[in-house]
Amino acid sequence: MHRKPNTNIRGIPFDPATVRAVWNRGIPILGYDATEWRRDPFGHIIRFQDYANEESSFGWHIDHIRPVCMTGFDGLQNLEPLYWKTNIIKSDVYPFDSRALNQVSQGW
């Protein structure tokens, strides 16, 4: 079964508490409000209010680090905030090779 982004292993959207907990796993940016601005693990700037917003330059998804199709699970240790374009490129790849992100930085 193909799941939509930002859903758990059963295809149900993540609840607000999980969204906030995953957000808190992002990297704070010195000098910026960490409740609103962070970086994902690949250095992309993301904004909390742009969760699931694929129209925003700061939009982000909740990513399963180990994909669900490869025995990934919904535990916080397997979830990360990820720039939405990166999540689409990453898809079900594990481990993920960050060299594939050249598409994102070139304006995609």
C-alpha positions as MATLAB code, in Angstrom:
seq = 'MHRKPNTNIRGIPFDPATVRAVWNRGIPILGYDATEWRRDPFGHIIRFQDYANEESSFGWHIDHIRPVCMTGFDGLQNLEPLYWKTNIIKSDVYPFDSRALNQVSQGW';
ca = [
       0.000    0.000    0.000;
       1.392    3.408   -0.948;
       0.980    5.882    1.906;
       0.581    9.622    1.621;
       3.272   11.808    3.223;
       2.845   12.703    6.903;
       1.019    9.512    7.815;
       1.813    6.688   10.200;
       2.295    3.054    9.232;
      -1.494    2.646    8.953;
      -1.834    5.665    6.652;
      -3.388    7.884    9.349;
      -2.147   11.496    9.628;
       0.142   12.166   12.588;
      -1.512   13.768   15.613;
      -0.463   17.282   16.764;
       1.618   15.948   19.672;
       3.674   13.781   17.302;
       4.083   16.674   14.861;
       5.477   18.848   17.681;
       7.734   16.066   18.999;
       9.187   15.434   15.533;
       9.611   19.192   15.006;
      11.662   19.314   18.195;
      14.079   16.828   16.629;
      14.995   19.454   14.015;
      18.163   21.500   14.433;
      17.635   24.919   16.068;
      19.019   27.900   14.138;
      21.087   30.287   16.248;
      19.331   33.648   16.561;
      15.913   32.379   15.406;
      12.852   31.278   17.360;
      13.177   27.468   17.595;
       9.415   27.095   17.941;
       9.070   28.491   14.402;
      12.369   27.887   12.535;
      14.714   24.885   12.363;
      16.913   22.981    9.952;
      16.306   19.448    8.789;
      19.161   16.882    8.962;
      20.361   17.961    5.504;
      20.519   21.661    6.368;
      17.321   22.890    4.717;
      15.508   25.627    6.615;
      11.977   24.629    7.611;
       9.165   26.534    9.350;
       6.784   24.898   11.824;
       3.652   26.523   10.387;
       4.523   25.111    6.955;
       4.109   21.475    8.017;
       2.720   19.524    5.036;
       2.750   22.671    2.856;
       4.269   21.705   -0.481;
       3.706   25.224   -1.827;
       6.171   26.712    0.669;
       9.936   27.043    0.328;
      10.029   26.128    4.036;
       7.508   23.267    3.969;
       8.325   19.983    5.656;
       7.132   16.436    6.107;
       7.513   13.872    8.834;
       9.835   11.255    7.398;
      10.322    7.661    8.485;
      14.125    7.342    8.577;
      13.835    3.611    7.921;
      10.921    3.428    5.485;
       7.762    1.616    6.515;
       8.214   -0.809    3.597;
      11.578   -1.817    5.130;
      10.257   -2.564    8.639;
      10.238    1.104    9.624;
       8.040    2.051   12.562;
       6.355    5.116   14.056;
       8.584    5.504   17.118;
      10.055    8.977   17.566;
      13.575    7.604   17.086;
      12.570    6.650   13.504;
      10.888    9.968   12.647;
      12.516   13.211   11.509;
      11.431   16.575   10.143;
      12.454   16.758    6.502;
      12.133   19.456    3.834;
       9.248   18.242    1.683;
      11.221   18.026   -1.574;
      13.919   15.994    0.149;
      11.285   13.598    1.469;
       9.920   13.053   -2.031;
      13.401   12.388   -3.423;
      14.272   10.115   -0.492;
      11.039    8.160   -0.870;
      11.672    4.589    0.343;
      15.464    4.672   -0.052;
      17.436    3.424    2.953;
      20.101    4.216    3.718;
      19.739    7.534    1.903;
      22.661    8.979   -0.070;
      22.552   12.765    0.328;
      24.223   13.241   -3.078;
      20.733   12.734   -4.530;
      19.846   16.144   -3.094;
      21.568   17.966   -5.958;
      18.096   18.011   -7.571;
      16.708   19.974   -4.619;
      19.461   22.559   -4.507;
      19.218   23.135   -8.271;
      15.674   24.434   -8.014;
      13.942   21.178   -9.014;
];
